[in-house]
């Protein structure tokens, strides 16, 4: 018999048992005697049998696909984050015989995700961004599709895997305050993203722990492009800001470009820090004080959690991954 074309029917005939018995032995589910199970598994091992994924899926009412929902509005600087996340997800999915189906959504259009769900193409979903008004998450809840969110949300019914942004941003900001800096400005992005709110929360926590009050007129949110950053940085320099904190690497890059154009030296005239590090900042001179997260591990843990849910396992409601803070040359104390 050609082992490459071996089927469950062939195994059943050879061992004198039913196909149902063979299926139960393979899946580990259903009532079957220990001796019979051992006999089937031993035969499978000796003949290098590997269940066909399609047949396996039909037997278990599964597609062996998971959906990965990507935001349609990400910018080029965010690409490394999503790539590393996908790498971690794909490694885990592949090891469990799952494939990844990508759906791109926007706040106005989730049709790709809807088609995947309606056509029964996926067993579960990973959301790569959490929103204050989270349409994809609400849709998946309504359709009773297992899903995990990369990020944080206030909805307790959503399983969440995230980096500990709030603690990381609190710690970095507190380091700057302990150095004696007081005129600190914060530039952040879209307030509809939960990550923006968490990073802002960490910034505010640092002041509370130090018994200080931040100057709220120096907190700028919903900053979305280089032109806005340029105007704000010019204003900050005129007001004598000591340190500018950017909430992410894109905004930090815009700040650094503006300072270079204005011939403002870092850290002699103004100090710079970023709440997110990436390859876009790693080669900058001076080196930039920032927070590092293991994004590939974030993807791996998220995929493991989703597959656990699909298997009926109990999983934590929320998991937070660690971080590393690097205090670098861009915030060094030096005479002005």
Secondary structure, DSSP 8 states (H G I E B T S, - for coil): --GGG--HHHHHHHHT--HHHHHHHHHT-S---HHHHHHHHHHHHHTT----HHHHHHHTT---EEEEEEETT--GGGHHHHHHHHHHHHHHHHHTT-EEEEEEE-SS--HHHHHHHHTT--SEEEES--BSS-HHHHHHHHHT--EEEES--S-TTSEEEEE-HHHHHHHHHHHHHHTT---EEEE---TTBHHHHHHHHHHHHHHHHTT----GGGEE----SHHHHHHHHHHHHHTT-SEEEESSHHHHHHHHHHHHHTT--TTTT-EEEESS--TTTTT-SS--EEEE--HHHHHHHHHHHHHHHHTT----SEEEE--EEE--GGG-----
